[in-house]
Amino acid sequence: MEQIMASETPDIPLGTLELESLPGKPDIPPEGEECQKTETILGEENLAFEGAETLQGELTPLTYVDFMPRCLGTDYLKGQIPEFAEFGTVVEQANQWLESMPQYTVWKCETVGKKLNNSDYQLDNDAVFIHMSSHGNNAFLMGLRLWLTPKMNPDAPVQKLSYVTVLPEENTQGGGSVADVISNLLNQQTGYRFGGTQLFTQFNSLSKTIEKLSRQLQLNPIAGEILNAETIKLLLSDSKPNPETTCWVETGKTNRLFVFALRIFYIIGEPAFETLGSKDIIPTHACNTEGMIQRLKFATYRSTVQKASDWLKKQQGIKVVNVQTIDVKVFKLPNGNIEFDSDSSGYGEMAFEDSCQFLKVLRIYYVRKQKVTPLDATPPSNMTSRLFVPVRKNQTGKVFECFSKTMQRVIAWLNVTQTPLLSMESVQYMVNPESWGTGVAEDRVDTIKNQSSGRYQLTCIRLYFPQDFEEPSPDLLPPTKEDEEGWMCVIS
């Protein structure tokens, strides 16, 4: 794997690490030459912010740092989508950086996708408000987010990260050539009624993928301890998607196929002989008839978290390594009921569809060890969750605080409450610029994506806890415009 040197380390390890000093970084012409831009392909300078240390000089209970792939060419200067380094180089950057910051421990890793600007393919690293074009190109860049906590044992060695990405295998039940089916779906302007459902019956489901992986891990264990596992979504252009690709483009006017892959991050070391498992917590739903109209009703996200908590209380000897919100495509049947499969290896979005409905499913990844510690054997007393929504600068509109400012509020909240963490994730919610308040319907588990019009998404931070917590008095937290307007983050 190519060795990558990280850029100059910021004083405070929060925000996105830019790659100005990396080899292969294209030079940008000065004013008066071919391009008038003075920005880099990765946008602004490092967006570190105050708040990584308490007033007593101690490290905060949680912080983050992002690593994005370096650009490999100058196509963006000509208005073309550039090429970027593979994902493995980003992990190498993170390892180089961790050597220089031994006071931190990586708590979780997260693959994050960030949208490039449509006009010049620049990246605003700290943006939370995203516009998704309905019929134009939407270009995305995939990077790595490290969630960090203070190192408890100063004598512990510096962590070194590695990962493995597992794609679902083809099976023999679907019939026909997978490559031919993919080609037919991608090249036609109409599609099958169920948006490529028949394609993904020709791939193993997530549960079968994990089952096969667990058998392999018993014979050939991972060289270290599993840090966390996640589901990542890859755009499918042929039957062999490349999970190392960090830049991709979605075009709304064409058929799009997505495959779900399993990515496991681990700390390199002696094998811990762990096996991986997952559990999907599906929101309760029912179809009710009101007169001649059938209405589908879903339970709240809050109740889904409670279902997850009830399941965890019954488990013994497992260690939760990640809690992730997965958007599963829903198909409405002629009788008014719905059909969906959270275990499916992917889904399609067809150009002919007026709208797509998605359901938020809570996926819990866990490991079992050969030697179970007392901490592993103790299930959470009550899993709870809290969403931190970026503050809107006005009561309505498109202007929100940046991601790092939202993280400042997370840090302040954790410093006051001292609530232990179970997991965390960066989550996207659809937002209506014309709405009032936060703009986020946080407790709603279904989402309707209108294919014929543009839409907006907001990046939020969700924390999960192994116990109940009390919301602190606003007097103990830094004042925000959100507090002044009288709205609060939703708790579930």
Buried (B, 14 or more C-beta within 10 A) or exposed (E): EEEBEBBEBBEBBBBBBBBEEBEEBBEBBEEEEEBEBEEBBBBBEBBBBEBBBEEEEEBBBBBBBBBBBBBBBBBBBEEEBBBBBBBBBBBBBBBBBBEEBEEBBBBBBBBBBBBBBEEBBBBBBBBBBBBBBBEEBBBBBBBBBBBBBBBEEEEEEEBBBBBBBBBBEBBEEBEEEBEEBBBBBBEBEEBBEBBBBBBBBBBBBBBBBBBBBBEEBEEEBBEBBBBBBBBBBBBBBEBEBBBBBBBBEBBBEBBBBBBBBBBBBBBEEEBBBBBBBBBBBBBEBEEEEEEEEEEBEBBBBBBBBBBBBEBBEEBEEBBBBBBBBBBBBBBEEEEEEBEBBBBBBBBBBBBEBEEBBBBBBBBBBBBBBEEEEEEBEEBBEBBBBBBBBBBBEEEEBBEBBBBBBBBBBBBBBBBEBEBEBBBBBBBBBBBEEEBEBBBBBBBBBBBEBEBEEEBBBBBBBBBBBBEEBEEBEEEEBEEBEBEEBEBEBBBB
